[in-house]
Amino acid sequence: MTKLKKIYFDGKGYAQDLIDRKNEFSQEEVDIANKLNFTPIDSISFENYQEQTYCDIKIGDNYFEAISIEYLYTSITKKTKTILYPSHNPTPNPGALY
């Protein structure tokens, strides 16, 4: 299992999508999304809207609803666990056992 430490919001991509879709949006919403480009998300909740997974996110005092998960990014690094096996004792004849 991988624990995500931070999830980032692609604000510029989301803002461009708002403009491209020509949905109702305010210039203020576009400006805020651009300003918050790749800012860590404070809270997130996943919702099912029209049989597709979207999320509601909060960054500071800003709240965005029904954001597609394509605008979420994270960094995942794989950590390998180092196991130290006991090696032979470098001391010759420890405790006169041989």
Buried (B, 14 or more C-beta within 10 A) or exposed (E): EEEEEEBBBBBBBBBBBBEEEEEEBEEEBBEBBEEBBEBEBEEBEEEEEEEEEBBBBEBEEBEBEEBBEEBBEEEEEEEEEEEEEEEEEEEEEEEEEE
